Amino acid sequence: MIKKIFLVAVFVSSINGAPIFNSIVSNKDTLGRYEKFEISINLTASFTNPFNKSEIHLRALFVSPSGKNFIIDGFYYQDYIRTGPPENLTQNGEPFWKIRFSPNETGNWSYQIICTDLNGTTTTGTRNFFCVPSDKKGFIRVANNRYLKFENGDQFFGIGLNMGWYDYPEKTYSYQRWIDSLSANNGNLIRVWMSENAFAIEWKNTGLGNYTNRLDRAYQLDWLLDYAEKKNVYVQLCLVPHGQFSINVDPEWNNNPYNSANGGPCPTPESFFTNEVAKNYFKRRLDYIIARWGYSPNLFAWEIFNEVDHTNNYDQNKQNVTQWLIEIAQYIKSKDVYGRIVTTSFANEFLEPLIWSNLFFDIIQLHHYNTTADMQTALVELTRLYLSDYNKPTAIGEYDFLELGYWASDNDPLGINFHNTLWASVMSGAYLTAMSWSWNNYIANKNLFYHFKSIVNFLSNVNLLNKNFTPVSPQTFTTQKADFVVAPAYPLWGLSPANNFTVSHNGLINPNTINLSKFLYGTAFNTEYRNPPTFNVSYDEIAEFKVVVGNSMGASPRLQIWLNGIKRLDQIANTNVTYSITVPAGEHQIFVDNQGIDWMRIAEYVFTNFAVGLRCYALQSENEILGWVQNRNFNWRYVRDIGGFPQIITDGKIIFTNISQGSIYKVD
């Protein structure tokens, strides 16, 4: 039922020039719990900028059946008619105002609408709507410092991927296609950017603090959240992409309205984090975002900044950035009455303790990129490390090959790395499946969404909330062997924590790969960071040791490989080249060094035909074990190079410890 009320004479204060409500229309007078209650308002008021609260401030005071008060801001709105594909938006009528709210209690709600402009304040009389039970589960919360749940107590485990922005000219129709594919395979989560080429409401063509010229982008985000709700998909919304405040990494600073060259208050990108005028404009933008989209339970989390360490001069500006992030997180918490989850992200996996330990950040998400046959080890180890260090839900918010999706389409068309990473991340203790970055040019292009379905089917019978699951890596056995791929995972530019590693046949390295640098530093530059590794290893039979040089390097690095103190290889290194030596059976020390001028990136160290051909990642509680068992040779490189799948393992064994006496375990 559409409820329309015309108000003319009841507002005595309007005679003195205060705002006049010309019409108030609500979408329903009875609605389900957590459904959208939307009020459309036509008003007459004195203002120049409808996005400036000091000129005009529309809000509503909602009172719940139990007597709790909620103050919800209104927002300026332009309607459009959407046709396509390709998408075409046609302006539909003149702008007006809206207020959106999601009731969390059943029963009779009351509300008043208040508007303040330059001439005064007008308040409506009390109105009502009735809230009835619904099948909606509410907003997503942190459950047990490990996993997430809905307000009704049901488990939420995120299963999805990044969908950063739309394609042209399809625009939102590309999202419709991708979400349809995700939903058809029971996926439930996407990560979306408010990027300048998609949903950003403030950019060079708007100037600061007035979003009129991008109300079409706001309408697109309305559509996205409505469609996500229809398809039971949840959205992690990233508010600021890093390039907007960078002149080096995906640079977009030249078109940023905060740039003083464009009339903004900031002479440099880094000054954005300390300039008080810039902060106030950004908080104005947050006010609008929260007012317009905060109502939606399908908006899972606010991600303040994507990879903020890619902003200009981050290392020198880190303290200011950290303080800014904490201030903004606190501001969001104070404005979002629904208590939504807040997070942020860094490109470097080892940043930033002051953020992740702060109470305003509810969950941790990490980003990891490498081109390796075994991306899973690093992702599992990183997740476990952060769970242990911070006791907060942790997951991989972005991962991919360094060469990204088009390369993956050629080298891993079946999505084997995608499949392996999904399952490994579930068993790492994460609150969601690791989220691929190559949503369009790989996952959608190769129609790989079907990999999600088996995860959903498995988790549908698992309760992660009521049992204290601990990630474990049980010992495995089989007579079949596989290459043991060690992908360095220490990401920092600097001295790595360790240089002496013991490599075991069970596929473990001690200390783990997080302590092994991605870089081999040379002898002329950055020499203070030199910490070349030694691997202690015992080969059962003659095999090879390989060093896979990555896709970047400095000037003239020179790779050396030493076996038991004898130099076995000494060559000028090149990017994306594999270097190897033969290793006889027996115990050995293998030392890898760079005696060239400058650094090189190392993608992998490979011990061929070395490891037990079976591995297992598992979650173990007092009376239940969940696990994923993998043939180590089932990886994208083996399948690509061999041209087929590995031999099936028929003699595999998995050894679990700390089994409760008298417990009965069911094997599915």
ZIGIMO-V91860 format. One record per residue. N is the residue number from 0. PSI is psi as a letter, one per 30 degrees, with the letter a starting at -180 (none if undefined). Layout:
# ZIGIMO-V91860
n & psi
N & PSI
N & PSI
This chain:
# ZIGIMO-V91860
n & psi
0 & k
1 & k
2 & j
3 & k
4 & k
5 & k
6 & k
7 & d
8 & f
9 & f
10 & j
11 & e
12 & f
13 & f
14 & e
15 & g
16 & g
17 & l
18 & k
19 & k
20 & j
21 & e
22 & k
23 & k
24 & k
25 & k
26 & f
27 & l
28 & f
29 & k
30 & l
31 & l
32 & k
33 & g
34 & l
35 & k
36 & j
37 & k
38 & k
39 & k
40 & k
41 & k
42 & l
43 & k
44 & l
45 & j
46 & l
47 & e
48 & j
49 & f
50 & g
51 & j
52 & f
53 & f
54 & e
55 & k
56 & j
57 & k
58 & l
59 & k
60 & j
61 & k
62 & k
63 & l
64 & f
65 & g
66 & g
67 & k
68 & k
69 & k
70 & j
71 & k
72 & k
73 & l
74 & l
75 & k
76 & k
77 & k
78 & l
79 & l
80 & k
81 & k
82 & l
83 & a
84 & l
85 & l
86 & k
87 & k
88 & k
89 & k
90 & k
91 & j
92 & a
93 & l
94 & l
95 & a
96 & l
97 & l
98 & k
99 & k
100 & k
101 & j
102 & k
103 & g
104 & k
105 & l
106 & a
107 & k
108 & k
109 & l
110 & l
111 & k
112 & k
113 & k
114 & k
115 & k
116 & a
117 & f
118 & f
119 & a
120 & k
121 & k
122 & k
123 & l
124 & l
125 & k
126 & l
127 & l
128 & l
129 & k
130 & k
131 & l
132 & l
133 & l
134 & g
135 & k
136 & f
137 & a
138 & l
139 & k
140 & l
141 & k
142 & d
143 & h
144 & g
145 & e
146 & a
147 & l
148 & l
149 & l
150 & f
151 & g
152 & f
153 & k
154 & k
155 & j
156 & j
157 & k
158 & j
159 & a
160 & l
161 & k
162 & i
163 & e
164 & l
165 & l
166 & l
167 & k
168 & g
169 & e
170 & b
171 & f
172 & f
173 & e
174 & e
175 & e
176 & e
177 & e
178 & e
179 & e
180 & e
181 & e
182 & e
183 & f
184 & g
185 & g
186 & l
187 & g
188 & k
189 & l
190 & k
191 & k
192 & k
193 & i
194 & l
195 & f
196 & g
197 & c
198 & g
199 & k
200 & f
201 & j
202 & a
203 & e
204 & g
205 & f
206 & a
207 & k
208 & g
209 & j
210 & g
211 & e
212 & f
213 & g
214 & f
215 & e
216 & e
217 & e
218 & e
219 & e
220 & e
221 & e
222 & e
223 & e
224 & e
225 & e
226 & e
227 & e
228 & e
229 & e
230 & g
231 & h
232 & k
233 & l
234 & k
235 & j
236 & j
237 & j
238 & e
239 & j
240 & k
241 & e
242 & f
243 & f
244 & h
245 & k
246 & g
247 & e
248 & j
249 & h
250 & k
251 & g
252 & e
253 & f
254 & g
255 & k
256 & f
257 & f
258 & k
259 & f
260 & f
261 & g
262 & g
263 & a
264 & f
265 & j
266 & f
267 & l
268 & e
269 & f
270 & f
271 & e
272 & f
273 & f
274 & k
275 & e
276 & e
277 & e
278 & e
279 & e
280 & e
281 & e
282 & e
283 & e
284 & e
285 & e
286 & e
287 & e
288 & e
289 & e
290 & e
291 & e
292 & f
293 & f
294 & f
295 & j
296 & f
297 & f
298 & j
299 & e
300 & k
301 & k
302 & j
303 & e
304 & k
305 & k
306 & h
307 & f
308 & f
309 & f
310 & l
311 & k
312 & h
313 & e
314 & e
315 & f
316 & g
317 & e
318 & e
319 & e
320 & e
321 & e
322 & e
323 & e
324 & e
325 & e
326 & e
327 & e
328 & e
329 & e
330 & e
331 & e
332 & e
333 & f
334 & f
335 & j
336 & f
337 & f
338 & h
339 & l
340 & k
341 & k
342 & a
343 & a
344 & l
345 & k
346 & e
347 & k
348 & f
349 & g
350 & k
351 & j
352 & e
353 & f
354 & e
355 & f
356 & f
357 & k
358 & f
359 & f
360 & j
361 & e
362 & l
363 & k
364 & k
365 & l
366 & k
367 & k
368 & k
369 & l
370 & j
371 & l
372 & f
373 & i
374 & f
375 & e
376 & e
377 & e
378 & e
379 & e
380 & e
381 & e
382 & e
383 & e
384 & e
385 & e
386 & e
387 & e
388 & e
389 & f
390 & h
391 & l
392 & k
393 & k
394 & l
395 & j
396 & f
397 & k
398 & l
399 & l
400 & l
401 & e
402 & f
403 & a
404 & e
405 & e
406 & e
407 & e
408 & e
409 & e
410 & f
411 & i
412 & f
413 & f
414 & h
415 & e
416 & e
417 & e
418 & e
419 & e
420 & e
421 & e
422 & e
423 & e
424 & e
425 & e
426 & g
427 & f
428 & g
429 & l
430 & f
431 & l
432 & k
433 & k
434 & j
435 & k
436 & f
437 & i
438 & e
439 & e
440 & g
441 & d
442 & e
443 & e
444 & e
445 & g
446 & h
447 & g
448 & f
449 & f
450 & f
451 & e
452 & e
453 & e
454 & e
455 & e
456 & e
457 & e
458 & f
459 & f
460 & g
461 & k
462 & j
463 & f
464 & e
465 & g
466 & k
467 & i
468 & k
469 & k
470 & k
471 & l
472 & i
473 & l
474 & k
475 & l
476 & k
477 & l
478 & f
479 & k
480 & l
481 & l
482 & k
483 & j
484 & k
485 & j
486 & j
487 & k
488 & g
489 & j
490 & f
491 & k
492 & j
493 & a
494 & k
495 & l
496 & f
497 & l
498 & g
499 & j
500 & k
501 & k
502 & k
503 & l
504 & f
505 & g
506 & g
507 & l
508 & k
509 & k
510 & l
511 & l
512 & f
513 & f
514 & f
515 & k
516 & k
517 & f
518 & k
519 & j
520 & k
521 & a
522 & f
523 & e
524 & l
525 & h
526 & f
527 & f
528 & f
529 & k
530 & h
531 & k
532 & l
533 & k
534 & k
535 & k
536 & k
537 & j
538 & k
539 & f
540 & l
541 & k
542 & a
543 & l
544 & k
545 & k
546 & k
547 & j
548 & k
549 & a
550 & g
551 & l
552 & l
553 & a
554 & k
555 & h
556 & l
557 & j
558 & k
559 & k
560 & k
561 & k
562 & j
563 & h
564 & g
565 & k
566 & k
567 & f
568 & k
569 & j
570 & k
571 & k
572 & l
573 & l
574 & k
575 & h
576 & k
577 & k
578 & k
579 & l
580 & l
581 & k
582 & k
583 & l
584 & k
585 & a
586 & k
587 & l
588 & k
589 & k
590 & k
591 & k
592 & l
593 & j
594 & g
595 & a
596 & e
597 & a
598 & l
599 & l
600 & k
601 & k
602 & e
603 & l
604 & k
605 & k
606 & j
607 & k
608 & h
609 & e
610 & l
611 & k
612 & g
613 & k
614 & l
615 & k
616 & k
617 & l
618 & k
619 & k
620 & a
621 & e
622 & g
623 & k
624 & k
625 & k
626 & l
627 & k
628 & k
629 & k
630 & j
631 & f
632 & f
633 & i
634 & l
635 & e
636 & e
637 & e
638 & e
639 & e
640 & e
641 & f
642 & g
643 & l
644 & l
645 & l
646 & k
647 & k
648 & k
649 & f
650 & g
651 & k
652 & k
653 & k
654 & j
655 & k
656 & l
657 & h
658 & k
659 & k
660 & k
661 & f
662 & l
663 & k
664 & k
665 & k
666 & j
667 & none
